[in-house]
Amino acid sequence: MYAARARASLRGWGGVGAMAVLCALALAFVLLLPRTQEARQDGRTAGPGMAEATQARASDCKDSDAQKQTLSPSGADGPTIDAIKSRTGAKRKLVVGVDQNSYHWGYRNPNTEGAELEGFDIDLVHRIAADILGDPEAVQFKAIPTSQRIPAIQDGRVDMVVRTMTITCQRLGEVAFSAPYFKTGQQVLAPKSSSIKGYNDTLAHKRICTASGSTAYLKLKADRAKGTLSASADISTTVPNQLDCLVRLQLGEVDAVVTDGALAASQAAQDPTVELKGEAFTTEYYGVAMKKDADDLVRRVNRVLVGYRASGWQASYDRWLSATLGKDSGASKPPAPEYLRNS
């Protein structure tokens, strides 16, 4: 019936040439139709929402809501998870980039047999491995410096990074993130005897240490440019690993450290001569980082986090962080997830 109507309408167009145009359009439609009907990795049919979700991750992002730029949870396998599961023998493990120097986060405890890695981030890694490979110990940990977190993901050295990594719009252009699993903010760490009072004009003429590639350094650099941080504050000292800043502080090579309050609190627990100065001056969220095209892995981690928030997260917080961050602080509950619309 549709062909007859088309032929009838073509009599007013001028015949064969117009029919050729119509045929070309019809062919294009036939070729595109299967792509619009491809099954997504979570078993749903792709449609306008999928394109909308991809675009939302790539543009129109504000750091204040960067933690919302993630895909909805799913337990379906896909190419990334299939590749992980296809590993054989001793290599059948989840390869994860972590820290080994952040006390109570990712820390190689010399007082345990084999100097085992332990901490809040490490607990989460074991939970993810248990879900994907059925064994919480099926993990190959790789110690990754702060400055190498994104390159390690992009180069395929790790499947993911779980290393107190803040979700930002800039990083979303390079990697994909899970929903947030922890809320924190930048704070100042300095000796108890220091005249520094917080992130204010008491930092004038002070030497400040940050980790290379960290959100702390980017914040200081931006605030110097805007004039909200004293031009006399020296922010030239950057280090590969954040803990190196504490060492510089202990040696008297710098006057203060700026880092996530969650990390700073753990460092203060290691060294009773230093303390947090002032309140947090940013709001940031940690996420699990993965390759940009690893949609199935992002969805799976988000599903793991749904269950982890309900059972596991609080026990891990109470074990590792409540002593330094408080049992009823703003960090003591898991942040509520939000996902890309129609994702």
SULBEL-V9743 format. One record per residue. OMEGA is omega in whole degrees, 0 to 359 (NA if undefined). D_LAST is the distance of its C-alpha to the last C-alpha in Angstrom with 1 decimal. Layout:
omega:d_last
OMEGA:D_LAST
OMEGA:D_LAST
This chain:
omega:d_last
181:37.3
180:34.7
180:37.0
179:40.1
180:38.6
180:37.5
181:41.0
181:42.6
182:40.6
180:41.5
179:45.2
183:44.8
186:43.0
163:45.7
197:45.0
181:44.0
180:42.3
178:39.9
179:39.2
178:38.3
180:35.7
179:34.2
180:34.3
178:32.4
180:29.7
179:29.5
179:29.3
179:26.5
181:24.5
181:25.4
182:24.3
186:20.9
181:20.2
181:19.5
180:16.9
183:14.9
180:15.4
177:14.7
176:13.3
186:10.3
180:11.4
176:10.2
180:12.2
181:10.1
180:10.9
180:9.3
182:9.7
181:9.7
181:6.1
178:5.6
180:8.7
180:8.0
180:5.5
181:8.4
181:10.9
179:10.1
186:10.8
185:13.9
178:15.4
181:16.1
173:15.9
182:18.5
180:19.7
177:20.0
179:16.2
181:15.3
179:14.5
186:11.4
180:9.9
184:8.3
181:5.6
184:5.8
174:9.2
177:10.6
183:14.3
173:14.3
178:16.3
185:15.8
181:18.1
180:18.2
177:18.9
180:21.3
178:23.2
182:23.6
182:24.8
177:27.1
186:29.2
176:32.6
182:35.4
181:35.4
181:32.5
182:30.1
171:28.5
183:25.4
190:26.5
174:25.6
182:26.9
171:28.4
174:31.2
184:34.6
182:36.3
184:34.2
178:36.1
176:34.1
172:30.9
193:31.6
177:35.4
186:37.9
182:40.3
182:43.8
177:45.2
179:43.3
181:44.4
182:42.9
185:41.5
173:38.2
180:35.0
177:33.9
185:31.9
178:28.7
182:26.5
177:28.5
180:27.8
179:24.0
180:24.6
180:26.7
179:24.1
180:21.4
179:24.2
181:25.2
186:21.8
186:21.4
177:25.1
183:26.7
182:29.0
180:28.6
181:31.3
184:29.7
167:29.0
180:30.6
174:30.6
179:31.2
185:32.5
175:30.8
179:32.3
184:30.2
184:30.6
184:29.5
182:26.1
177:24.0
180:26.6
177:26.7
183:23.0
181:23.3
180:26.6
178:25.3
179:27.8
174:25.3
181:22.1
174:21.0
175:22.7
192:23.2
179:25.7
186:25.4
182:23.1
176:21.9
176:18.5
179:19.3
179:18.1
180:20.8
177:19.8
174:16.1
184:17.8
180:19.4
174:17.3
180:13.9
169:14.0
167:13.1
182:12.9
176:16.5
178:19.3
179:22.2
180:23.3
178:26.3
181:28.1
176:30.7
180:34.3
176:37.8
182:39.8
177:43.6
180:46.9
182:48.0
185:51.1
176:49.2
179:49.6
183:45.9
182:44.3
180:40.6
185:38.5
185:41.2
175:44.4
175:45.9
178:44.0
179:46.3
179:48.4
177:46.4
186:45.0
180:41.4
173:39.6
176:35.9
178:34.0
178:33.3
182:29.8
176:29.1
178:27.5
180:30.9
180:32.7
178:30.3
180:30.8
180:34.6
180:34.8
181:32.9
174:35.0
181:38.2
181:37.3
181:36.8
179:39.9
170:38.4
183:39.5
179:43.2
180:44.1
177:46.6
183:44.0
181:43.9
186:40.4
182:41.6
175:41.4
184:38.2
180:38.0
181:35.8
186:35.2
181:34.8
178:37.6
177:40.0
178:40.0
178:41.5
178:44.2
179:44.9
180:45.2
180:47.6
180:49.7
181:50.0
175:48.4
182:45.9
184:46.1
175:42.5
172:39.1
180:35.8
177:32.8
180:30.2
180:32.1
178:30.9
181:32.5
180:35.5
178:36.2
178:36.4
176:38.7
177:40.9
178:41.2
185:42.5
184:45.0
179:46.8
180:48.2
180:45.0
174:42.7
181:39.7
179:40.9
182:39.3
174:35.9
182:32.5
170:32.0
170:28.2
183:25.1
182:23.1
175:20.6
175:20.8
173:18.0
183:18.1
180:18.0
177:17.3
184:17.4
184:14.9
183:14.3
185:14.2
182:10.5
179:12.0
177:14.2
180:11.8
181:9.9
178:13.5
178:14.9
176:12.4
177:13.6
182:17.1
177:16.9
179:16.2
182:19.5
176:21.2
182:20.9
183:22.5
178:25.1
183:26.2
184:25.0
179:27.9
179:30.5
178:29.6
182:29.8
182:33.1
190:34.5
195:33.8
187:33.0
182:34.5
182:38.0
184:37.0
178:34.2
181:35.4
182:34.5
180:33.4
178:32.1
180:28.8
191:27.7
177:28.7
180:25.5
178:22.1
179:19.7
182:17.1
168:13.5
186:10.9
176:7.2
180:5.4
178:5.4
180:3.8
NA:0.0
